[in-house]
Amino acid sequence: MRLRNKEHRSGSSVLLPKRHAADLGWGFIVAWGLSIIFTGTFTNDDASNLGTFWLASMVGTPVGLLALSLAKDPFRSERVVDIAQMLALAGMVVGTAMLALSLWSESELVFGMQLFGGAVSSLGMAVFTVLWGSYYTKLDMQRIERSAAYSLMLAFGCYACVLVVPTSIAIVFIVCLPFFSILCLRSRSAKGGEAESGDDAVSRSEFNVLGFVRIGLGIVGATTVVSLFWSMVNSGTVPLPHNLFEASVLSGTAVAVLLMVYMTRFSRSLNLATLYRWVLPLIATAFALLFVPGVASALVACLVVFAAQALLNLLTFVYFAELSKRAHAPAHKVFGLGRFFLEVGFLLGILLTPLAMASVSDSWSYHGVFAVALAVLIVLVMGSIAIQDRLAFTLEDRAQQVKSSGTDALEAACDGVAERYQLTNREREILTYLSQGYSLPYIRNELYIAQSTIDTHVRHIYKKMGIHSKEELITEVRESIE
C-alpha cells in the first residue's frame, strides 16, 4: 500500500515547504555576524575584524542576553514585541553604518564610532536571538531542526555572496540582512505563528537557574577554545595565509550543514551529549593537524574548527528551543541564558589570546596551549553532560504532573488499538506518542532511536491500521476511548 501521509513524508523529506520559508530568517542574522567579522569588507581587506567594534559587540551581546533572561516578561504584549523588533533592527543597521563610516574617517572619532556601533548592534543581535528563539519554541520539533539547518544553509549562501561581490555592494547587502530577518519575523507574526501540538495547555515550570548554569559551563568551554583558536590564527601565531582564512570559514560552514543534515536524520537524540560527541572530536582533530607541517594541514585544521563553531551555534539553538518546549520553561530565559554562555565563551577566547601568545613566546609552543585548552574543555563537558538529564527532569517535573491527568483513558485506548491491529511493543509505544500529536523528532528524542527507525515503525503502523495520516490515527484512537 502506498502511503500518502503528509506528515510522514515531511519527516523524511529534505525539502522545506514553501509556507515555512520565513522560518529561515534567523539565517540572515547568522550571515550578518559572519559577514561583519570574517570578511575583509570592513577591515581594509584583512582576514577578520577583531578590533574595537568586535570587542564592543563581544561584551554587548552577552550583557543584552543576560538582561533579557533576567527580565520577568520582556515580550509581554504584541506592542512590546513590535517595539523590540524595531529597536533591534535600528541597532544593527546603525551599528553597521557606523562601522562602515569609520573606514573612511581619519578623525579621532574612529574609536568612538566603532565602540558605539559595536555596542548598539550587539544589543540588537541579542534581541533578535531571543525573538527567533521564542518563535522557534512555538514550532514542532521537526520544523525546529529542519529550519535551523536550512537557516545555516542560508547564512552560508549569504556569506558566499559577500565574498564575491564588490565592497560597496557587500556593505549594502550586509546592512539589508537585518531587514530581511525582521520581514520574516513579522510575516510569521502576521499569520499568528503556529503553536506546538499537544503542549499548549501545560503550565510553565519553574526555571532551574543553577542547574542551567552547570550545563552552560561546557558550552562556555567549547566556544572559548574555538574563539582562542581563530584568534591565534588571525594573529599569525598559527601559520595560515590570510587569503585562505575566509575559505576555511566558508568550507567549515558547509561541513557543518552536512553534519547537521546527517544528525537530524540518523542521530538518536539531539541533546548536549550529541553536540559534544561531534564537537570534541572535531576540535581534537584540528589540534592534531597542527602538528603536521605545511599550509594544507593548517587550512584543514581551520576548516574543522569552523565546522565545530557552526555546529555549536546551530545545535545549541535547536537544543534550547527543544528544551524550552519539553520543559515548558520561558523561552526568553532559556535562550537568553543559554546563548549568554555561548557569547561569553567567545569573549573569553578573545581575552585569553594575549596570555596564550605570551606563553608561546616564553616557553611553550601553541600546541601546548591548545592541549591545555582541550583538557580543560573535556573536564567541563563531562560535568555539563552529567547534569543535563537531572536538569531536564527538574524542569519537566511540574509539566509532567499537569499532563498526567486524563492519560489513563488514552493509554487504554492505545492498548486496544495495538491489540486489534497486532502492533509490536515498540509500535505500541510510538502509537501513544502519535495519538497525542507529537512529531517524529520528539518521539526520537523520547525513545532514543534513530529517525530512520521511527520512519520505518510509523510506516508499519499505518499499513497495519490501513490509514494514511496522523489525523486518521488520532481519530481512531480517540473514538476508542469510552
C-alpha positions as CSV (number, residue, x, y, z in Angstrom):
1,M,0.0,0.0,0.0
2,R,1.4,3.4,-1.0
3,L,1.1,5.8,1.9
4,R,0.1,9.4,1.1
5,N,0.8,10.5,4.6
6,K,1.6,14.2,4.5
7,E,3.2,14.3,8.0
8,H,5.2,11.2,7.4
9,R,6.6,12.4,4.1
10,S,7.6,15.7,5.6
11,G,9.5,13.8,8.3
12,S,11.8,12.1,5.7
13,S,11.9,14.8,3.1
14,V,14.9,17.0,2.8
15,L,12.9,19.8,1.3
16,L,11.4,22.7,3.2
17,P,7.8,23.5,2.4
18,K,7.4,27.0,0.8
19,R,5.0,28.1,3.5
20,H,7.8,27.6,6.1
21,A,10.4,29.6,4.1
22,A,10.0,32.6,6.6
23,D,11.3,30.3,9.4
24,L,14.8,30.8,7.9
25,G,15.0,34.4,8.9
26,W,17.4,33.6,11.7
27,G,19.9,32.7,9.0
28,F,20.1,36.3,7.9
29,I,21.3,37.2,11.5
30,V,24.0,34.5,11.4
31,A,25.0,35.7,7.9
32,W,25.3,39.3,9.3
33,G,27.7,38.2,12.0
34,L,29.8,36.1,9.6
35,S,30.0,38.9,7.1
36,I,30.9,41.6,9.7
37,I,33.7,39.6,11.3
38,F,35.0,37.1,8.8
39,T,35.4,39.1,5.7
40,G,37.6,42.0,4.6
41,T,34.6,44.2,3.9
42,F,35.0,46.4,7.0
43,T,38.7,45.7,7.7
44,N,40.6,47.0,4.7
45,D,40.9,43.5,3.3
46,D,42.2,41.9,6.4
47,A,41.0,38.4,7.1
48,S,38.9,39.2,10.1
49,N,37.6,42.1,12.2
50,L,38.9,41.7,15.7
51,G,39.2,45.4,16.5
52,T,37.2,47.8,18.7
53,F,33.8,47.0,17.0
54,W,34.3,43.3,17.6
55,L,35.3,43.7,21.2
56,A,32.4,46.0,21.9
57,S,30.0,43.5,20.3
58,M,31.6,40.6,22.3
59,V,30.8,42.5,25.5
60,G,27.4,43.9,24.5
61,T,25.8,40.7,23.2
62,P,26.2,38.6,26.4
63,V,25.1,41.7,28.5
64,G,22.0,42.0,26.4
65,L,21.2,38.3,26.6
66,L,21.7,38.2,30.3
67,A,19.4,41.2,30.8
68,L,16.7,39.6,28.7
69,S,17.0,36.3,30.6
70,L,16.6,38.1,34.0
71,A,13.5,40.1,32.8
72,K,10.2,38.8,34.1
73,D,8.4,39.0,30.8
74,P,10.2,41.2,28.3
75,F,7.8,40.5,25.4
76,R,4.5,40.7,27.4
77,S,2.4,42.1,24.5
78,E,2.4,42.4,20.8
79,R,3.1,46.1,21.1
80,V,6.2,45.4,23.1
81,V,7.3,42.8,20.6
82,D,6.9,45.3,17.8
83,I,8.9,47.9,19.6
84,A,11.6,45.4,20.4
85,Q,11.8,44.3,16.7
86,M,12.2,47.9,15.5
87,L,14.8,48.7,18.2
88,A,16.8,45.6,17.3
89,L,16.6,46.4,13.6
90,A,17.7,50.0,14.3
91,G,20.6,48.9,16.5
92,M,22.0,46.5,13.9
93,V,21.6,48.9,11.0
94,V,23.0,51.9,12.8
95,G,25.9,49.8,14.2
96,T,26.8,48.5,10.7
97,A,26.6,52.1,9.3
98,M,28.9,53.4,12.0
99,L,31.4,50.6,11.2
100,A,31.2,51.4,7.5
101,L,31.7,55.2,8.1
102,S,34.7,54.5,10.3
103,L,36.5,53.0,7.3
104,W,36.7,56.4,5.6
105,S,37.1,58.6,8.7
106,E,40.5,59.9,9.6
107,S,39.5,61.7,12.7
108,E,39.9,60.8,16.3
109,L,36.3,59.7,16.3
110,V,37.0,56.3,14.7
111,F,37.4,54.6,18.0
112,G,34.2,56.1,19.4
113,M,32.3,55.2,16.2
114,Q,33.3,51.6,16.3
115,L,32.7,51.4,20.0
116,F,29.2,52.8,19.7
117,G,28.5,50.7,16.6
118,G,29.6,47.5,18.2
119,A,27.5,48.2,21.4
120,V,24.2,49.0,19.6
121,S,24.5,46.3,17.0
122,S,25.3,43.7,19.7
123,L,22.2,44.7,21.7
124,G,20.1,44.3,18.5
125,M,21.7,40.9,18.0
126,A,20.7,39.8,21.5
127,V,17.1,40.9,21.0
128,F,16.9,39.1,17.6
129,T,18.3,35.9,19.1
130,V,15.7,35.8,21.8
131,L,12.9,36.8,19.4
132,W,13.8,34.0,17.0
133,G,14.3,31.6,19.8
134,S,10.8,32.4,21.2
135,Y,9.4,31.8,17.7
136,Y,11.1,28.5,17.2
137,T,9.8,27.3,20.5
138,K,6.3,27.6,19.0
139,L,7.1,25.1,16.3
140,D,7.1,21.3,16.4
141,M,10.5,19.8,16.8
142,Q,10.7,18.5,13.3
143,R,10.4,22.1,12.0
144,I,12.9,23.4,14.6
145,E,15.6,21.0,13.4
146,R,14.9,21.4,9.7
147,S,14.5,25.2,9.9
148,A,17.7,25.6,11.9
149,A,19.6,23.5,9.3
150,Y,18.2,25.5,6.4
151,S,19.0,28.7,8.2
152,L,22.6,27.8,8.3
153,M,22.5,27.0,4.6
154,L,21.0,30.4,4.0
155,A,23.8,32.0,6.1
156,F,26.3,30.0,4.0
157,G,24.9,31.4,0.8
158,C,24.7,35.0,2.0
159,Y,28.3,34.8,3.3
160,A,29.5,33.4,-0.1
161,C,27.8,36.3,-1.9
162,V,29.5,38.9,0.3
163,L,32.9,37.3,-0.5
164,V,32.5,37.6,-4.3
165,V,30.7,41.0,-4.8
166,P,32.4,44.4,-4.8
167,T,32.9,46.0,-1.4
168,S,30.3,48.7,-1.9
169,I,27.6,46.2,-2.9
170,A,28.7,43.9,0.0
171,I,28.2,46.7,2.5
172,V,24.7,47.5,1.2
173,F,23.8,43.8,1.3
174,I,25.1,43.4,4.9
175,V,23.0,46.4,6.0
176,C,19.9,44.8,4.4
177,L,20.3,41.4,6.2
178,P,18.6,42.5,9.5
179,F,15.7,43.9,7.3
180,F,15.3,40.5,5.7
181,S,15.2,38.9,9.1
182,I,12.6,41.3,10.5
183,L,10.4,40.8,7.4
184,C,10.5,37.0,8.1
185,L,9.6,37.6,11.8
186,R,6.8,39.9,11.0
187,S,5.3,37.7,8.3
188,R,5.2,34.9,10.8
189,S,3.6,37.1,13.4
190,A,1.0,38.3,10.9
191,K,0.0,34.7,10.4
192,G,-0.3,34.2,14.1
193,G,2.5,31.7,14.3
194,E,1.9,28.0,14.7
195,A,1.6,26.6,18.1
196,E,3.2,23.3,19.1
197,S,0.9,20.3,19.2
198,G,-0.2,18.7,22.4
199,D,1.5,21.1,24.8
200,D,-0.5,24.3,24.8
201,A,-2.5,23.6,27.9
202,V,0.6,22.8,30.1
203,S,1.6,25.5,32.5
204,R,5.2,26.8,32.7
205,S,7.7,25.2,35.0
206,E,10.0,26.8,37.5
207,F,13.3,27.6,35.9
208,N,16.3,25.8,37.4
209,V,19.0,28.5,37.1
210,L,21.7,26.8,39.0
211,G,21.4,23.6,37.0
212,F,21.3,25.5,33.8
213,V,24.5,27.3,34.7
214,R,26.2,24.0,35.2
215,I,25.1,23.0,31.7
216,G,26.4,26.2,30.4
217,L,30.0,25.5,31.6
218,G,30.5,23.0,28.8
219,I,29.2,25.5,26.2
220,V,31.5,28.2,27.6
221,G,34.5,25.9,27.4
222,A,33.7,24.8,23.8
223,T,33.2,28.3,22.5
224,T,36.3,29.6,24.4
225,V,38.5,27.0,22.7
226,V,37.1,27.8,19.3
227,S,37.5,31.5,19.8
228,L,41.0,31.1,21.1
229,F,41.9,29.1,18.0
230,W,40.8,31.5,15.4
231,S,42.1,34.5,17.4
232,M,45.6,32.9,17.3
233,V,45.1,32.2,13.6
234,N,44.2,35.8,13.0
235,S,47.3,37.0,14.9
236,G,49.6,34.8,12.9
237,T,50.6,32.5,15.7
238,V,49.0,29.6,13.9
239,P,50.6,29.7,10.4
240,L,47.8,30.3,7.8
241,P,47.9,32.8,5.0
242,H,45.2,35.4,5.4
243,N,43.9,34.8,1.9
244,L,42.9,31.3,3.0
245,F,41.1,32.4,6.2
246,E,37.8,33.2,4.5
247,A,38.0,29.9,2.5
248,S,38.3,28.0,5.8
249,V,35.2,29.8,7.2
250,L,33.1,29.0,4.1
251,S,34.2,25.4,3.9
252,G,33.7,24.9,7.6
253,T,30.2,26.2,7.4
254,A,29.4,23.8,4.5
255,V,30.8,20.9,6.5
256,A,28.6,21.9,9.5
257,V,25.5,22.0,7.2
258,L,26.2,18.4,6.0
259,L,26.8,17.1,9.6
260,M,23.6,18.8,10.8
261,V,21.6,17.1,8.0
262,Y,23.1,13.8,8.9
263,M,22.4,14.2,12.6
264,T,18.9,15.2,12.0
265,R,18.3,12.1,10.0
266,F,20.2,9.4,11.8
267,S,21.1,10.6,15.3
268,R,19.1,9.1,18.1
269,S,18.8,12.3,20.0
270,L,19.8,15.9,19.6
271,N,21.0,17.0,23.0
272,L,24.2,18.2,24.6
273,A,25.7,14.7,24.6
274,T,25.2,14.6,20.8
275,L,26.6,18.0,20.4
276,Y,29.8,17.2,22.3
277,R,30.1,13.8,20.6
278,W,30.7,15.7,17.4
279,V,32.4,18.9,18.5
280,L,35.1,17.3,20.7
281,P,36.4,15.0,18.0
282,L,36.4,17.9,15.5
283,I,38.4,20.2,17.9
284,A,40.8,17.3,18.8
285,T,41.3,16.5,15.1
286,A,42.1,20.2,14.3
287,F,44.7,20.4,17.1
288,A,46.3,17.1,15.9
289,L,46.5,18.5,12.3
290,L,48.6,21.4,13.6
291,F,51.4,19.0,14.3
292,V,51.6,18.3,10.6
293,P,53.8,20.9,8.9
294,G,52.5,22.7,5.9
295,V,49.8,25.2,4.9
296,A,47.4,22.4,3.8
297,S,47.2,20.9,7.3
298,A,46.7,24.3,8.9
299,L,43.9,25.1,6.4
300,V,42.1,21.8,7.1
301,A,42.5,22.4,10.8
302,C,40.8,25.8,10.5
303,L,38.1,24.3,8.3
304,V,37.4,21.7,11.0
305,V,37.4,24.3,13.8
306,F,34.9,26.5,12.0
307,A,32.7,23.4,11.4
308,A,32.8,22.9,15.1
309,Q,31.9,26.6,15.7
310,A,29.0,26.4,13.3
311,L,27.7,23.2,14.9
312,L,27.9,24.9,18.3
313,N,25.9,27.8,17.0
314,L,23.3,25.6,15.3
315,L,22.8,22.7,17.7
316,T,22.7,24.9,20.8
317,F,19.9,26.9,19.1
318,V,18.0,23.7,18.4
319,Y,18.7,22.3,21.9
320,F,17.4,25.4,23.7
321,A,14.3,25.5,21.6
322,E,13.5,21.9,22.3
323,L,14.4,22.2,26.0
324,S,12.1,25.2,26.3
325,K,9.3,23.2,24.6
326,R,9.8,20.0,26.5
327,A,10.3,21.6,29.9
328,H,7.7,24.4,29.4
329,A,10.2,26.9,30.6
330,P,10.1,30.5,29.5
331,A,11.8,30.8,26.1
332,H,13.4,34.2,26.9
333,K,15.1,32.7,29.9
334,V,16.3,29.6,28.2
335,F,17.6,31.4,25.1
336,G,18.8,34.4,27.0
337,L,20.9,32.5,29.5
338,G,21.8,29.7,27.1
339,R,23.1,32.0,24.3
340,F,24.7,34.1,27.0
341,F,27.1,31.2,27.8
342,L,27.8,30.8,24.1
343,E,28.8,34.5,23.7
344,V,30.7,34.6,27.0
345,G,32.9,31.8,25.6
346,F,33.7,33.8,22.5
347,L,34.6,36.8,24.7
348,L,36.8,34.7,27.0
349,G,38.7,33.3,23.9
350,I,39.5,36.9,22.8
351,L,40.6,37.9,26.3
352,L,42.8,34.8,26.8
353,T,44.6,35.3,23.5
354,P,47.2,37.7,24.8
355,L,48.0,35.4,27.7
356,A,48.2,32.4,25.3
357,M,50.5,34.3,22.9
358,A,52.7,35.3,25.9
359,S,53.0,31.7,26.9
360,V,54.0,30.8,23.3
361,S,56.7,33.4,23.2
362,D,58.1,32.4,26.6
363,S,58.5,28.7,26.6
364,W,55.5,26.8,25.1
365,S,54.5,26.2,21.5
366,Y,50.9,26.9,20.5
367,H,50.4,23.1,20.5
368,G,50.9,23.1,24.3
369,V,48.4,25.9,24.7
370,F,45.8,24.1,22.7
371,A,46.5,20.8,24.6
372,V,45.7,22.5,27.9
373,A,42.6,24.1,26.5
374,L,41.4,20.8,25.2
375,A,42.0,19.1,28.6
376,V,40.0,21.9,30.4
377,L,37.2,21.6,27.8
378,I,36.9,17.8,28.4
379,V,36.5,18.3,32.1
380,L,33.8,21.0,31.7
381,V,32.0,18.9,29.1
382,M,31.9,15.9,31.4
383,G,30.3,17.9,34.2
384,S,27.9,19.5,31.7
385,I,26.7,16.2,30.3
386,A,26.3,14.7,33.8
387,I,23.9,17.4,34.9
388,Q,21.7,17.8,31.8
389,D,19.4,14.8,32.4
390,R,18.8,15.9,36.0
391,L,18.1,19.5,34.8
392,A,15.6,18.2,32.2
393,F,13.9,16.1,34.9
394,T,13.7,19.1,37.3
395,L,12.3,21.4,34.6
396,E,9.8,18.8,33.3
397,D,8.6,17.6,36.7
398,R,5.8,20.1,37.1
399,A,4.8,19.8,33.5
400,Q,4.5,16.1,33.7
401,Q,2.3,16.3,36.8
402,V,-0.1,18.5,34.9
403,K,-0.1,16.3,31.8
404,S,-0.6,13.1,33.8
405,S,-4.2,13.7,34.5
406,G,-6.5,12.2,31.9
407,T,-3.9,9.9,30.3
408,D,-5.3,6.6,31.6
409,A,-8.1,6.5,29.2
410,L,-5.8,7.3,26.3
411,E,-3.4,4.5,27.4
412,A,-6.3,2.1,27.5
413,A,-7.4,3.1,24.0
414,C,-3.9,2.7,22.6
415,D,-3.7,-0.8,24.2
416,G,-7.0,-1.7,22.5
417,V,-5.9,-0.4,19.1
418,A,-2.5,-2.1,19.4
419,E,-4.2,-5.4,20.2
420,R,-6.7,-5.0,17.4
421,Y,-4.1,-4.4,14.7
422,Q,-1.4,-6.7,16.2
423,L,1.2,-3.9,16.7
424,T,4.6,-4.8,18.2
425,N,5.6,-3.4,21.6
426,R,7.7,-0.7,20.0
427,E,4.9,0.2,17.6
428,R,2.6,0.4,20.6
429,E,4.9,2.9,22.3
430,I,5.1,5.1,19.1
431,L,1.3,4.9,18.7
432,T,0.9,6.5,22.1
433,Y,3.0,9.5,21.1
434,L,1.4,9.8,17.7
435,S,-2.0,9.8,19.2
436,Q,-1.1,12.8,21.3
437,G,0.1,14.7,18.2
438,Y,3.8,14.6,18.9
439,S,6.2,15.0,15.9
440,L,8.6,12.3,14.8
441,P,11.8,14.1,16.1
442,Y,10.1,14.4,19.5
443,I,9.4,10.7,19.6
444,R,13.0,10.0,18.5
445,N,14.3,12.0,21.5
446,E,11.9,10.4,23.9
447,L,12.5,6.8,22.9
448,Y,16.2,7.3,21.9
449,I,16.0,5.6,18.5
450,A,17.2,6.9,15.1
451,Q,14.9,9.0,12.9
452,S,15.1,6.3,10.1
453,T,13.9,3.7,12.6
454,I,11.0,5.9,13.6
455,D,10.1,6.3,9.9
456,T,10.0,2.5,9.4
457,H,7.8,1.9,12.5
458,V,5.4,4.6,11.5
459,R,5.1,3.2,8.0
460,H,4.3,-0.3,9.5
461,I,1.7,1.2,11.9
462,Y,-0.1,3.0,9.1
463,K,0.0,-0.1,6.9
464,K,-1.4,-2.4,9.7
465,M,-4.1,0.1,10.5
466,G,-4.9,0.9,6.9
467,I,-4.6,4.7,7.3
468,H,-2.7,7.4,5.6
469,S,-2.1,10.2,8.1
470,K,-1.6,11.1,11.7
471,E,-5.0,12.8,11.8
472,E,-6.7,9.4,10.9
473,L,-4.7,7.7,13.6
474,I,-5.7,10.3,16.2
475,T,-9.3,10.0,15.2
476,E,-9.3,6.2,15.5
477,V,-7.7,6.2,18.9
478,R,-10.0,8.9,20.2
479,E,-13.0,7.0,19.0
480,S,-11.8,4.0,21.0
481,I,-12.0,5.9,24.3
482,E,-15.1,5.0,26.2
